[in-house]
Amino acid sequence: MTPGAATAVDVGDGVRLAVTDSGGDGPVVLLLHGWPVTSYHWRLTVPALAEAGFRAVAADLRGLGNSTAGGGRFDKELLAGDVIALADRLDVARFAVVGHDWGGTVGYLVAAAHPERVWALAVEEEVLPGIDAEIPEPGRSHYPDWHGPFNRRAGLAETLVPGREDAYYGTFLRQSAGPAPLALPGDAEQVYLDAYRRPGTLAAGLGYYRTAQADAAAVRTRSHHPLDTPVLAIGGRYGMGTAVTKCLAQLATDVQDLQVAQAGHYPAEQDPATVNRELTSFLARHRPVTAPGCGLPH
């Protein structure tokens, strides 16, 4: 794989994940985005990780961005299997996972199922399904609460969204970013709107929300065996805030809290200086003692 170039990696089930790889021989960090964004979310994170000596691999989740949907299943345990298959295809034995939104749930399930392979986990702006953690103010007044029920209601979004994608996704992106001065930087909103207008993306995105019961059951089942993997919980003040840490504290024994004051649901984009500094420091403290996590265990 050419460093920095986008490529498609076949992970089975008819799924080809769009992946960018910073290259290098440092410890591997897999980056997983959420909804309604793509791996573009990590454009400011990848260079910082590479500069700190890590090999950063960012993937579009199945059905989103430039990745294919395969058989059309989107339960998060299945997506966790995509991540393991990706690591296998890249010949990476051990890695850290950084997940935003749904990518955080997927990352947790990867770490819980394969603790011998995941040496660190960072979760940005996600309260995992099946775990109670109330979003505090001011996030409670800013983070949207309409999109979940809307997306889960069979037939509703399919009828109302086509042809109105910019209004639908744009409204969520702007509201979830927090107060107007914290809007997504640069061309990010337009990049995401362009990506989510692509054929099949609406169905995939709705699929992520319509596996709620299965996802909650998967998380609760894993919660009976708390993670020993070190975890960094990242919350935006105008997003989920401390709820991210309160959620993960119920699932793991070693959780570090990072609250980003000038951010909503997208801290890595809205305050990259803070997130990059704390994320690289966290990963550096926990990086494997042995040299790079490449080569599959036998």
QUIZI-V346497 format. One record per pair of residues at least 12 apart in sequence whose ideal C-beta (glycine too) atoms are under 7 Angstrom apart, sorted by the first residue. I is the first residue (numbers start at 1). GAP is how many residues later the second one is. Records with the same first field share a line. If there is no record, write none. Layout:
I->GAP + GAP
This chain:
1->20
3->18 + 19 + 20
4->16 + 18 + 19
6->12 + 14
7->12
9->77 + 80
11->71 + 74 + 75 + 78
12->73
13->57 + 58
14->54 + 56 + 57
15->47 + 52 + 53 + 55 + 67
16->51 + 52
17->42 + 43 + 45 + 50 + 65 + 69
18->41 + 42 + 47 + 48 + 49
19->38 + 40 + 67
20->19 + 38
21->36
22->24 + 27 + 28 + 33 + 34
23->32
24->26 + 31
25->267
26->27 + 28 + 29 + 266
27->27 + 28 + 69 + 260 + 261 + 265 + 266
28->27 + 29 + 64 + 67 + 265
29->20 + 25 + 26 + 27 + 28 + 66 + 67 + 69 + 254
30->27 + 29 + 53 + 57 + 65 + 67
31->14 + 25 + 26 + 27 + 67
32->27 + 29 + 51 + 65 + 67 + 71 + 74 + 75
33->28 + 67 + 70
34->66 + 67 + 68 + 69
35->66 + 67 + 170 + 173
36->133 + 136 + 137 + 156 + 160 + 169
37->155
38->22 + 26 + 27 + 154 + 157
39->19 + 20 + 21 + 26
40->148 + 151
41->59 + 225 + 227 + 228
42->16 + 226
44->224 + 225 + 228
45->223 + 227 + 231
46->12
48->228 + 232
49->231
52->228 + 232
54->229
57->33
59->27
61->18 + 42
62->17 + 20
63->137 + 141 + 144
64->137 + 140 + 141
65->130
69->131 + 135
72->135
74->130 + 133 + 134 + 137
75->136 + 139 + 140
76->29 + 30 + 33 + 135 + 139 + 142
77->32 + 141
79->27
80->26 + 29 + 30 + 33
83->23 + 27
84->26 + 30
88->208
91->203 + 204 + 205
92->201 + 202
93->24 + 200 + 201 + 202 + 203 + 204
94->23 + 25 + 194 + 199
95->22 + 23 + 198
96->22 + 23 + 24 + 25 + 187
97->13 + 14 + 21 + 24
98->24 + 181
99->24 + 25 + 27
100->24 + 25 + 168
101->24 + 25
102->106
104->19 + 20 + 22
105->21 + 23 + 24 + 110
107->14 + 16
108->13 + 15 + 20 + 143
109->109 + 113
111->116 + 118
112->110 + 115
115->112 + 113 + 114
118->111
119->167 + 169
120->109 + 110 + 162 + 163 + 166
121->108 + 110
122->110 + 112 + 157 + 160
123->108 + 110 + 111 + 121 + 125
124->110 + 143 + 144
125->109 + 110 + 111 + 114 + 115 + 119 + 140 + 142
126->118
127->113 + 116 + 117 + 120
128->91 + 119
129->83 + 86 + 87 + 90
130->86 + 87 + 89 + 90
131->88 + 116 + 119 + 120
133->110 + 113 + 114
134->109
135->105 + 106 + 108
136->105 + 106 + 107
138->99 + 100
139->98 + 99 + 100 + 101 + 102
142->33 + 36 + 96 + 122
143->33 + 96 + 97 + 122
144->28 + 31 + 32
147->25
148->61
151->55 + 58
152->57 + 58 + 60
157->45 + 49
161->41
162->40
165->28 + 31 + 32
166->27
169->23 + 24 + 27
170->19 + 23
173->16 + 19
176->63 + 88 + 89
177->87 + 88 + 89 + 93
178->58 + 60 + 61 + 85 + 86
179->59
182->56 + 80 + 81 + 82 + 88
184->82 + 85
185->84 + 85
188->81
223->27 + 28
226->25 + 26 + 27
227->24 + 25 + 26
228->25 + 26
229->23
230->24 + 56
231->17 + 21 + 23 + 24 + 25
232->24 + 26 + 47 + 50
233->12 + 15 + 22 + 23 + 24 + 25
234->24 + 26 + 33 + 41
235->24 + 25
236->24 + 27 + 28 + 29 + 31
237->22 + 23 + 24 + 26
238->25 + 26
239->24 + 25 + 26
241->18
242->17
245->12
256->26
258->20
260->14 + 15
